[in-house]
Amino acid sequence: MAKVIMTKRDNCGDYQEEIIYKAEGEEAFAQKMCEKFLNEYGNKSGIAIHGATAKVADMPEPAPGLKEDVVAIYDDVGIPSFMYRITKKRNCELFPGGSDKVHPAFIIGNKEYDEIYISVYENCNINGKPYSLPMQKPWTNITNDEAARVCFSKGEGWHLMTRAEWGLVSGICGMSGILPHGNTNYGQYYADGDEEGIIYEGGGIVLTGSGPETWTHNHKKDGIHDLCGNVWEMVRGFRIKNSVLQAANNNDAALDIDLTAEGDDWRNVVDDRGKPIHVNVADGEITFTTDDDFSQGYAGVRWRNVSIACASEQLGELGLWDGEENAYLYVDSTDGEYVPLCGGSCNYTSNAGVFCVSLGYSRAYSISYIGFRSAYYRKLND
């Protein structure tokens, strides 16, 4: 086992920080991959590394009881992404009223996994593949289906982060009471101008991971960065269609199943009795309900004002609860299909947050303030 130590600084050399990641593999292999990334892809692809350097040193095994950490995982062309490992959790650990059942993020293709990996950073683009790396420009101007395709192209286990996985991460935040700050005011955190990242090319979006520790899910350097603000993030396996909430089974959206607009692998989101959940939008208010008498429309409200008129553990699993009261929920319940954007963007001020979600855009929508991150699971027989 080895560790990768990356030192990053801005273009002027004023900002410098040493970040340590654990790389899976022998020292010689890890060294080779570091050099390959920094020299070949950093210098030849046009992706700015902003003065990063790397070295490899010995690393002992994790201390007993360590459950979450950051690892470098290499894709099928040998480029690493920094991924946050989350060990298996149960619903009772992730939202109020959750049962003892394993959270669906750990169930893929009817197989139960002990851990999954979430990109530490919003993904950048290197030669048409997405990577979780610090101090990079988020990959934007890409559709939901295209983002899913490029994530699958990285090799087995790689996929676009799913809504089940976002529900897992937001649940960790909500239950711990540690909610990530972020770039919500053109490079700064709206509530504290001293919290700022490194803006590139104007417009208010910052380089990945360039903000302070409070911009991570656990307020530590080794946390998941930029879940609040910066760019909206697309996820896979959740939508609203003709006012009905639908999702893939468990975390099967991590697989290349049929989640097209008319795909066969969508399932209705249900209450605890198995009844489909509609979203009622009327007079600027949002209500989750199983009542067949509902109104269709568009609205955005803070989570503290959302009404949940049905008991549904599945809503909690998907992160659809008031774990962050001021974050906004936007819903278009009119006829048609709308896929989620998560977290808010660089101008969403107090509306943004890890619980912020917008169900109001088509799967074909792409623009400069919408990005994504990949996730990964390891085959059980590896």
For each residue, the residues with C-beta under 8 A, 3 or more apart:
1: 22 23 24 25 58 59 60 61
2: 22 23 25 26 27 30 31 56 57 58 59
3: 20 21 22 23 56 57 58 59
4: 20 21 22 23 30 34 54 55 56 72 80
5: 18 19 20 21 54 55 56 57
6: 18 19 21 52 53 54 134
7: 16 17 18 19 51 52 53 54
8: 15 16 17 19 49 50 51 52 134 135
9: 13 14 15 16 17 50 51 52
10: 13 14 15 50 51 135 198
11: 50 51
12: 15
13: 9 10 16 51
14: 9 10
15: 8 9 10 12 198 210
16: 7 8 9 13
17: 7 8 9
18: 5 6 7
19: 5 6 7 8 134 221
20: 3 4 5
21: 3 4 5 6 70 71 72 82
22: 1 2 3 4 59 62 69 70 71 72
23: 1 2 3 4 30 33 56 71 72 80
24: 1 71 72 73
25: 1 2 29 30 33 74
26: 2 29 30
27: 2 30 31 56 58
28: 31 32
29: 25 26 32 33
30: 2 4 23 25 26 27 33 34 56 72
31: 2 27 28 34 35 56
32: 28 29 35 36
33: 23 25 29 30 36 37 72 74 78 79 80
34: 4 30 31 37 38 54 55 56
35: 31 32 38 39 54
36: 32 33 39 40 41 78 79
37: 33 34 40 41 42 54 79 80
38: 34 35 41 42 43 49 52 53 54
39: 35 36 42 43
40: 36 37 43 44 45
41: 36 37 38 44 45 47 79 126 127
42: 37 38 39 45 47 49 52
43: 38 39 40
44: 40 41
45: 40 41 42 126 127
46:
47: 41 42 124 125 126 136
48: 135 136 137
49: 8 38 42 52 135
50: 8 9 10 11 135 207
51: 7 8 9 10 11 13
52: 6 7 8 9 38 42 49 134 135
53: 6 7 38
54: 4 5 6 7 34 35 37 38
55: 4 5 34
56: 2 3 4 5 23 27 30 31 34
57: 2 3 5
58: 1 2 3 27
59: 1 2 3 22
60: 1
61: 1
62: 22 66 69
63: 66
64:
65:
66: 62 63 69
67: 87
68: 84 85 86 87
69: 22 62 66 84 85 222
70: 21 22 82 83 84 85 120 222
71: 21 22 23 24 82 83 85 117
72: 4 21 22 23 24 30 33 80 81 82 83
73: 24 80 81 83 117 376
74: 25 33 78 79 80 81
75: 78 79 80 81 129 131 154 155 158
76: 154 155
77: 127 129
78: 33 36 74 75
79: 33 36 37 41 74 75 126 129 131
80: 4 23 33 37 72 73 74 75 131 133
81: 72 73 74 75 119 123 130 131 132 133 374 376
82: 21 70 71 72 119 120 121 132 133 134
83: 70 71 72 73 117 118 119 120 132 375 376
84: 68 69 70 117 118 119 120 222 223 224
85: 68 69 70 71 115 116 117
86: 68 89 115 116 117 118 168 169 172
87: 67 68 114 115
88: 102 103 106 112 113 114 115
89: 86 93 94 102 103 106 168 171 172
90: 93 94 98 99 100 101 102 103
91: 94 95 98 99 100 101 102 103 313 316 317
92: 98 99 100
93: 89 90 98 103 171 175
94: 89 90 91 98 103 167 168 171 172 174 175 316 317
95: 91 98 171 174 175 316 317 321 323
96: 316 321
97: 313 316
98: 90 91 92 93 94 95 101 313 316 317
99: 90 91 92 313
100: 90 91 92
101: 90 91 98 313
102: 88 89 90 91 106 107 112
103: 88 89 90 91 93 94 106 164 167 168 171 317
104: 107 164 250 251 317
105: 116 162 164 165 167 168 251
106: 88 89 102 103 112 113 114 115 116 251
107: 102 104 110 111 112 113 250 251
108: 111 113 250 251 252 254 255 377
109: 252 255
110: 107 250
111: 107 108 380
112: 88 102 106 107
113: 88 106 107 108 116 377 378 380
114: 87 88 106
115: 85 86 87 88 106 377 378
116: 85 86 105 106 113 165 168 251 375 376 377
117: 71 73 83 84 85 86 375 376 377 378
118: 83 84 86 161 165 169 224 373 375
119: 81 82 83 84 122 123 132 161 224 373 374 375
120: 70 82 83 84 132 134 209 223 224 225
121: 82 124 132 133 134 136 208 209 225 226 373
122: 119 132 138 139 208 225 226 230 231 233 371 372 373
123: 81 119 130 131 132 138 139 371 372 373 374
124: 47 121 130 131 133 136 137 138 139 208
125: 47 128 129 130 131 139
126: 41 45 47 79 129 131
127: 41 45 77
128: 125 150 153
129: 75 77 79 125 126 150 153 154
130: 81 123 124 125 139 147 150 151 154 372 373 374
131: 75 79 80 81 123 124 125 126 136
132: 81 82 83 119 120 121 122 123 208 373 374
133: 80 81 82 121 124 136 208
134: 6 8 19 52 82 120 121 207 208 209 210 225
135: 8 10 48 49 50 52 198 207 208 209 210
136: 47 48 121 124 131 133 207 208
137: 48 124 200 201 205 207 208
138: 122 123 124 205 208 230 231 371
139: 122 123 124 125 130 142 371 372
140: 205 231 366 367 368 369 370 371
141: 366 367 368 370
142: 139 146 147 150 366 370 371 372
143: 146 147 363 364 365 366
144: 147 148 160 234 236 339 363 364 365
145: 148 149 260 363 364
146: 142 143 149 150 366
147: 130 142 143 144 150 151 160 234 236 372
148: 144 145 151 152 159 160 236 259
149: 145 146 152 153
150: 128 129 130 142 146 147 153 154
151: 130 147 148 154 158 159 160 372 374 375
152: 148 149 158 159 160 256
153: 128 129 149 150 158
154: 75 76 129 130 150 151 158 374
155: 75 76 158
156: 379
157: 376 377 378 379
158: 75 151 152 153 154 155 374 375 376
159: 148 151 152 162 236 253 254 255 374 375 376 377
160: 144 147 148 151 152 234 235 236 253 372 374 375
161: 118 119 165 166 233 235 236 372 373 374 375
162: 105 159 165 166 235 236 237 238 248 251 253 254 375
163: 166 167 235 236 237 238 247 253 318 319 340 342
164: 103 104 105 167 168 237 238 247 248 250 251 253 317 318
165: 105 116 118 161 162 168 169 235 251 254 375
166: 161 162 163 169 170 233 235 319 342
167: 94 103 105 163 164 170 171 316 317 318 319 320
168: 86 89 94 103 105 116 164 165 171 172 319
169: 86 118 165 166 172 173 217 224 227 319 354
170: 166 167 173 174 227 319 323 324 354 355
171: 89 93 94 95 103 167 168 174 175 316 319 323
172: 86 89 94 168 169 175 176 217 218
173: 169 170 176 178 179 180 217 227 323 324 354
174: 94 95 170 171 177 179 321 323 324 354 355
175: 93 94 95 171 172 323
176: 172 173 218
177: 174
178: 173 217 218 219
179: 173 174 228 323 324 353 354
180: 173 214 215 216 217 219 223 224 227 228 353 354
181: 184 189 191 192 195 211 212 214 215 228
182: 189 211 215 226 227 228 229 230 343 344 352
183: 186 187 188 189 196 197 204 205 206 211 215 226 228 229 230 346
184: 181 188 189 190 228 229 344 346 347 348 349 350 352
185: 188 189 190 193 204 346 347 349
186: 183 199 203 204 346 347
187: 183 196 197 198 199 204 206 346
188: 183 184 185 192 193 195 196 197
189: 181 182 183 184 185 192 193 195 196 211 214 215 229
190: 184 185 349 350
191: 181 350
192: 181 188 189 195
193: 185 188 189 196
194:
195: 181 188 189 192 211 212 214 215
196: 183 187 188 189 193 206 211 212
197: 183 187 188 206 207 210 211 215 230
198: 10 15 135 187 206 207 210
199: 186 187 202 203 204 205 206
200: 137 205 206 207
201: 137
202: 199
203: 186 199 346 368 369
204: 183 185 186 187 199 346 347
205: 137 138 140 183 199 200 230 231 345 346 368 369
206: 183 187 196 197 198 199 200 210 211 226 230 346
207: 50 134 135 136 137 197 198 200 210
208: 121 122 124 132 133 134 135 136 137 138 225 226
209: 120 121 134 135 225 226
210: 15 134 135 197 198 206 207
211: 181 182 183 189 195 196 197 206 214 215 225 226
212: 181 195 196 215
213: 216 219 220 221 223
214: 180 181 189 195 211 219
215: 180 181 182 183 189 195 197 211 212 225 226 228
216: 180 213 219 220 221 222 223 224 225 227
217: 169 172 173 178 180 223 224 227 354
218: 172 176 178 222 223 224
219: 178 180 213 214 216 223
220: 213 216 223
221: 19 213 216
222: 69 70 84 216 218
223: 84 120 180 213 216 217 218 219 220
224: 84 118 119 120 169 180 216 217 218 227
225: 120 121 122 134 208 209 211 215 216
226: 121 122 182 183 206 208 209 211 215 229 230 231 343
227: 169 170 173 180 182 216 217 224 233 342 343 354
228: 179 180 181 182 183 184 215 343 344 352 353 354 356
229: 182 183 184 189 226 343 344 345 346 348 352
230: 122 138 182 183 197 205 206 226 343 345 346 371
231: 122 138 140 205 226 345 346 369 370 371
232: 341 342 343 344 345 358 369 370 371
233: 122 161 166 227 341 342 343 370 371 372 373
234: 144 147 160 339 340 341 342 370 371 372
235: 160 161 162 163 165 166 238 340 342 372
236: 144 147 148 159 160 161 162 163 248 253 254 259
237: 162 163 164 247 248 251 252 253 254 259
238: 162 163 164 235 245 246 247 248 253 318 339 340
239: 245 246 247 266 337 338 339 340 359 363
240: 243 244 245 246 279 331 332 333 337 338 359
241: 244 246 266 336 337 338
242: 335 336
243: 240 278 279 280 294 296 333 334 335
244: 240 241 268 269 276 277 278
245: 238 239 240 268 269 276 277 278 279 288
246: 238 239 240 241 266 267 268 269
247: 163 164 237 238 239 253 266 267 269 314 318
248: 162 164 236 237 238 251 252 253 257 259 265 266 267
249: 252 265 267
250: 104 107 108 110 164
251: 104 105 106 107 108 116 162 164 165 237 248 254
252: 108 109 237 248 249 255 257 265
253: 159 160 162 163 164 236 237 238 247 248 257 259
254: 108 159 162 165 236 237 251 375 377
255: 108 109 159 252
256: 152
257: 248 252 253 263 265
258: 263 264 265
259: 148 236 237 248 253 263 265 266
260: 145 263
261: 337 363
262:
263: 257 258 259 260 266
264: 258
265: 248 249 252 257 258 259
266: 239 241 246 247 248 259 263
267: 246 247 248 249
268: 244 245 246 276 277
269: 244 245 246 247 276 277 312 314 315 318
270: 273 274 275 276 277 312 314
271: 274 275 277 290 310 311 312 314
272: 311 312 313
273: 270 290
274: 270 271
275: 270 271 290 310
276: 244 245 268 269 270 290
277: 244 245 268 269 270 271 288 289 290 310 312 315
278: 243 244 245 288 289 290 291 292 294 333
279: 240 243 245 286 287 288 289 294 331 333 359
280: 243 286 287 288 289 291 294 295 333
281: 285 286 287 295 296 297 298 299 331 332 333
282: 285 287 295 297
283:
284: 299 301
285: 281 282 299 301 305 307
286: 279 280 281 299 301 305 306 307 329 331
287: 279 280 281 282 294 306 307 308 309
288: 245 277 278 279 280 306 307 308 309 310 312 315 320
289: 277 278 279 280 294 309 310
290: 271 273 275 276 277 278 309 310
291: 278 280 294 309
292: 278
293:
294: 243 278 279 280 287 289 291 333
295: 280 281 282 333
296: 243 281 333 334 335
297: 281 282 332 333 334
298: 281 330 331 332 333 334 360
299: 281 284 285 286 330 331
300: 328 329 330 331 351 358
301: 284 285 286 305 306 328 329
302: 305 306 325 326 327 328 329 351
303: 306 321 322 323 324 325 326 327 328 329 355
304: 322 325 326
305: 285 286 301 302
306: 286 287 288 301 302 303 322 329
307: 285 286 287 288
308: 287 288 312 315 321
309: 287 288 289 290 291
310: 271 275 277 288 289 290
311: 271 272
312: 269 270 271 272 277 288 308 315 316
313: 91 97 98 99 101 272 316 317
314: 247 269 270 271 317 318
315: 269 277 288 308 312 318 320 321
316: 91 94 95 96 97 98 167 171 312 313 319 320 321
317: 91 94 95 98 103 104 164 167 313 314
318: 163 164 167 238 247 269 314 315
319: 163 166 167 168 169 170 171 316 323 355 357
320: 167 288 315 316 329 357
321: 95 96 174 303 308 315 316 355
322: 303 304 306 325 355
323: 95 170 171 173 174 175 179 303 319 354 355
324: 170 173 174 179 303 327 353 354 355 356
325: 302 303 304 322
326: 302 303 304 350 351 353
327: 302 303 324 344 351 352 353 354 355 356
328: 300 301 302 303 344 348 351 352 353 356 358
329: 286 300 301 302 303 306 320 356 357 358
330: 298 299 300 357 358 359 360
331: 240 279 281 286 298 299 300 359 360
332: 240 281 297 298 336 338 359 360
333: 240 243 278 279 280 281 294 295 296 297 298
334: 243 296 297 298
335: 242 243 296
336: 241 242 332 362
337: 239 240 241 261 362 363
338: 239 240 241 332 359 360 361 362
339: 144 234 238 239 359 361 362 363
340: 163 234 235 238 239 357 358 359
341: 232 233 234 357 358 361 370
342: 163 166 227 232 233 234 235 354 356 357 358
343: 182 226 227 228 229 230 232 233 352 353 354 356
344: 182 184 228 229 232 327 328 348 351 352 353 356
345: 205 229 230 231 232 348 352 369 370
346: 183 184 185 186 187 203 204 205 206 229 230 231 369
347: 184 185 186 204
348: 184 229 328 344 345 351 352 356
349: 184 185 190 352
350: 184 190 191 326
351: 300 302 326 327 328 344 348 356
352: 182 184 228 229 327 328 343 344 345 348 349 356
353: 179 180 228 324 326 327 328 343 344 356
354: 169 170 173 174 179 180 217 227 228 323 324 327 342 343
355: 170 174 303 319 321 322 323 324 327
356: 228 324 327 328 329 342 343 344 348 351 352 353
357: 319 320 329 330 340 341 342
358: 232 300 328 329 330 340 341 342 361
359: 239 240 279 330 331 332 338 339 340
360: 298 330 331 332 338
361: 338 339 341 358 365
362: 336 337 338 339 365
363: 143 144 145 239 261 337 339
364: 143 144 145
365: 143 144 361 362 370
366: 140 141 142 143 146 370
367: 140 141 370
368: 140 141 203 205
369: 140 203 205 231 232 345 346
370: 140 141 142 231 232 233 234 341 345 365 366 367
371: 122 123 138 139 140 142 230 231 232 233 234
372: 122 123 130 139 142 147 151 160 161 233 234 235
373: 118 119 121 122 123 130 132 161 233
374: 81 119 123 130 132 151 154 158 159 160 161
375: 83 116 117 118 119 151 158 159 160 161 162 165 254
376: 73 81 83 116 117 157 158 159
377: 108 113 115 116 117 157 159 254
378: 113 115 117 157 382
379: 156 157 382
380: 111 113
381:
382: 378 379
